[in-house]
Amino acid sequence: MRTIIEGNRKFLLIESQDELMDVLKDGRTHKFRLVLQRSLVSRKILRLRNSMVRIRHCIDDSVETLTPDQLLSREFTNIGEAIEKKSFFEECP
C-alpha cells in the first residue's frame, strides 16, 4: 500500500482485494474514500465480521452486508472498479 498525503490528511491507496482484506482483518471499522469521476468523492465505512463485509454508504447512510467477492463485483458495488482504477483509499486516523 502506498501512502498519499493531502494537506494534513493521510490516506493509504488500496491496490488489490488482498490489501483490502488485510486492512479489514482486524475486525475494526475502517473509513474509505472512493474517488469518482471529476474528483467527486464517495465515503464508505467497512467492517469485516464473520467473513462478511458490512458497508455503510455515507452519502445516504444505507447499510449492506456482502461477501468479500460480492464487495468487488460491479453487480453489487463500485469498490472493485475503484481498486482497479487506483482510486480507493483508506482514511488514516
N, C-alpha and C positions, 0 to 999 in steps of 0.2 A: 504494500500500500504506500502510496505517495502522500506526503503532507502538503497541503495547499494553505497558504496564509493569505487572508483577505482582510486588510485593515488590522484590527486587533482580534480577529476571529481565526480559528484554525479548523481545517477540515481534512479528513482522510478520504482520498479517492478510492472507491471500491471498484476493482478491476475484474472481478470474477465471482462466480457463485461461491467458490471455496472461501474467498476472502470475506464475503458477506456472512457466511455461516460461521466462520471463525470469530468474527466480531460478536455475533449473536449467541454463541455457545455458552456464555456466562449466565444466561437467563435473565439478565437485566434489561431494562428498557433503554433503547438507543434512538436518538433523533437523527433523521437523514434529510438531505436536500437533494431533490431531483431537478436538474436544470433542463427546462423545456426550450422550445424554440424561442429565439429572440430574448434570451436571458430571463424568461419567466421561471419562477421557482415554485415547486410543489414540495411541501414539507410532509414527511411521514414519520410516524413513531412505530418502531418494530420491536417485538419481543418474541423470542423463541421459548416455547414451553411445551413439553411432552411431544416433541418432534413436529409441532405445528407453529406457524408464524402468525402472530396477531399483528394486524396493521391498523393503525389509526390514521386516517387521512385528515390532516389538519384543516384543509380547505372547507370541509363540511362536517367535520367531527364524526364521520362514519367509521365503523369498525368492521373488519372482516378477518376471518381466520382461514389460512391456507396452508397447504403442504409446501415444503421448500421448492418442489418442482412447479407447483401452481404459481408460486410467487414470481417465478421467472418467465412464465408463459404469457404471451401477449393476449391470450384469451381472458386472463384474469387481471393483470396489472401491466403497467409500463415500466416496471423496475428492471426486468431483464433487458429490455431495449436500451434503457438508460445506462446500464452497466456496460453493454456492448459499445455504446457511443461515448464512454468515459465521461458520463455526466451524472453519476450517482455518488454522493458524498456523505460520510458520517460527520455530523457536527460534533466537534470535540468540546468537552466542558471547559 
